[in-house]
Every structure is written in structure tokens, then in C-alpha cells.
Amino acid sequence: MIRIAEIEAGSIAEELNLEIGTRVVRINGEHVRDGIDLTFLLADTQLELETVSPKGEIVFYEIEREPGNEVGIIPAPDQIRECANKCVFCFIDGNPEGARQTLWLRDDDFRLSFTYGSYVTLTNLGPKGLLRLIEQGISPLYVSVHATEPEVRERLLINERAGLIMDQLRELIDGGLEVHTQVVLCPGWNDGEHLDRTISDLWGLGPSVRSLSVVPVGLTRYNVNRPVRLLKASEAIAAIVQVDGARRVGDTGRGFGWCYAADEMYLIGGLPLPEASYYDDGALYENGVGAIRRFVDGFERGLAEVPRFEGRRIRLVTGGSMAPFLDERASALAAATAASVEVLQVENRYFGDTVTIAGLLGGRDILNALQGTQSGDLVVLPAEALNADDIFIDDVPMDELRTVLAPASICTGYEVTEALRSV
């Protein structure tokens, strides 16, 4: 059952005097397991709700509603379905001691895959769980495959159920679902001939496998070389060649690339980024596939509309991955804004220097890099480094940076010119 967290004003639920804290047990006789069940079951126009009030009273409500007239129940967040694996490359194992509790949550929840595009392994779903996905048409799903050979995947995930992945994917596809797939590439584990096999197997499942992303393993100073190591440049280049081979097949057979190497693969290999056309409709930006290209192209488009900041200094805060791209564009930004531009590449001491993306920079590391900030300075911070509560990953709040850096101005954005336009 689910618990009502909010009731929309002017809704049917408000007219019925449903209380916050009420639990919805069944709708039209069907048990309500979570928020997805609630959404599907409330789609009917004739409804019978079986509820338990905050006082423990069982109450039934009969509802007849017009299509488009929402009931107005907002459920409390579902309990997260946790991961059953012990992946050899798990980034959570690289958390520093004392990291906030939410960073230790090993989620592997198909509901998050459906609603937010996070990748799941399917190892914690049995036959009933797969059947539910099919019956409710929960598609597309985002599935972390990593390897299709049973013994290789079992070794990577340290889970005997991991070897069922191809059977599970076939069942989902036969049931009418579509999937986006992913490989976290670990040298010596699932690269080389294993990657070729994975690409071939997934392509062979047909067009319902909408994509395959190949991303490099990410490790911190707390778990590097235990037991997985980072990719070397030659290994990243070799994997890109394999991906390009799959893309040629995809372009010929389905009219789009289908297989994509993440941005970090090109950075590791020292290769130039592909053009925007490589990423087709850009559906995988959140998976690190094309995010840098989107940033670069957005910068070029936004440069003409950036405000003037004559005589001021703009300090661009970023990680090691993006610093070269900002360095290349600093002079153009200075000319457009009439300001001096400084790119501050922040060393990630929180996770270690193996972590170079801006989104995982801690507030303390940023403050250390910003020593010497003066009145009139304009500091641009990466928005992806903050959570919804404006707190950095090391629990430093944004307000602390504003206080310490005052009277300098601070702005944030997912792209530099966007951030500057908000000042």
C-alpha cells in the first residue's frame, strides 16, 4: 500500500476529505504496491478506493470522474529497491568514510529506471517482477548489461542471477518493451572479445534494444585497483574502434548509430570529440554520452547573448575533464564580456585525482581553489555539483560559499553563457 503525502487543492481527493497520511490499500480490488501501481490504477474513470485512515479506520470511497479530471493524490516516495549485487566496479565502494548516508544507497530499482532513466541490472527481479513490467508496459527501461556472457557478467556483478540477462531481455522484448543498454567497461574483465560478444548479442535482439552506451569504469582513490583498474589510453581507443564498427552496422541496418562511446572514452584516449550528429537524438546525455559536445555547442550559441562585465574578472570553476574545453574558449568569452576570464581547474581531494568531472566536486575543494577571490569578481560554479537542496557532495551548503566569498558574485549553470545570462 502507499501513503498519501499531499492532496492537490480543488481535487476530487480534497472534496472527499481524504487525509494526508491515509494509506491506499486497493483500487478496484487490485492491491496498490507503490506509486507506479497508483498511477496505473487511478487511470480508470470508475474507481473504488479501499483506504486506511491515520486513525486505523478502513474506509471505502467510490469515485466517478471525467477523463482528465485527476483524483489529486500525491503519494509518499516509495521505499527504494536496493541492489543485490556486489559489483567489482561499484562507485559506492569508493565513497570516503563519513560521506552522507544517501551516498551509500545502492539502488537498483526499475521504477527509477522508468521515471528517471537510471540504469538497473534486473538481478533483483524474478519472473513475477518481469511479468509486472510487461503487464504495465513500463518502457523504455535502462538496463546495465556490462556483459552478455553469463560467466563474465556473474563475475562482474558477483551474483549468480546475473547470468540470466539475455533471457530476461528476450522476455521483456517479447512482451513489447524497449530497452536502452549500458556497458561499464573494465579492462581485463569485459573488454576486447567480450565487448564484441556483448555488442553482437544485443544487436541480435532486434530494434527493441534502442541503444548501447559504452562508458569507462570510474574509480576513486578509495577503490582504484581494488580489483578493477582504470582504462589506459590505448584501451579506450580500442573500445572506440569497436563501437565505431557497431555504429556502421547500425547506420546501415537501422538508420542511426545505435552504439555510443561516452565522452570520457574520448578524453582518456586523447581523441577529439565527435560532432553532434554522432549522438543522434541526444537521448543519452545524462549517461555522459554527448554531454560535453552539448556544452561546447551551447557555449558557441550563447556567446552572442552573454552580458558585458567590463573591468570585472570571471572565474570559471570546473574539474579536470572540462578545463581544456574552457581554456580553449576563455579568450572568446573575454572578448564577448569585456572581462578577464580565469579557468580554475579544481583538484578533487574529496574523491581523489582520478575523479575529474565537475559534478563530483566538493564545496570544500572549490573554496580552497577560490582563495584570492575579490570584490567585483564573478564566480561561475557548475550546477551539476549541487543537489536539489543546494548542497555539494561533501555536505557543504551553497550558502557557506556565498558567505565566505562575499562580496564577490556567484552564479551557477549547466553551461557558462547560460549562467552568465542569469546574473
Sequence and secondary structure as in RCSB ss.txt:
>XXXX:A:sequence
MIRIAEIEAGSIAEELNLEIGTRVVRINGEHVRDGIDLTFLLADTQLELETVSPKGEIVFYEIEREPGNEVGIIP
APDQIRECANKCVFCFIDGNPEGARQTLWLRDDDFRLSFTYGSYVTLTNLGPKGLLRLIEQGISPLYVSVHATEP
EVRERLLINERAGLIMDQLRELIDGGLEVHTQVVLCPGWNDGEHLDRTISDLWGLGPSVRSLSVVPVGLTRYNVN
RPVRLLKASEAIAAIVQVDGARRVGDTGRGFGWCYAADEMYLIGGLPLPEASYYDDGALYENGVGAIRRFVDGFE
RGLAEVPRFEGRRIRLVTGGSMAPFLDERASALAAATAASVEVLQVENRYFGDTVTIAGLLGGRDILNALQGTQS
GDLVVLPAEALNADDIFIDDVPMDELRTVLAPASICTGYEVTEALRSV
>XXXX:A:secstr
 EEEEEE TTSHHHHTT  TT EEEEETTEE  SHHHHHHHTTSSEEEEEEE TTS EEEEEEE  TT    EEE
      B     TT GGGG  TT  GGGG  B  HHHHHHH   B  TT  HHHHHHHHHTT  SEEEE S SSH
HHHHHHHT GGGGGHHHHHHHHHHTT  EEEEEEE TTTT THHHHHHHHHHHHT TTEEEEEEEE    TTTTT
SS     HHHHHHHHHHHHHHHHHHHHHHSS  EEE HHHHHHHT     GGGGTT TTGGGTSSHHHHHHHHHH
HHGGG    TT EEEEEE TTTHHHHHHHHHHHHHHHTSEEEEEE   TTT TT   GGG  HHHHHHHTTT  T
T EEEEEGGGB TTSBBTTS BHHHHHHHHTTSEEEEESSHHHHHHT 
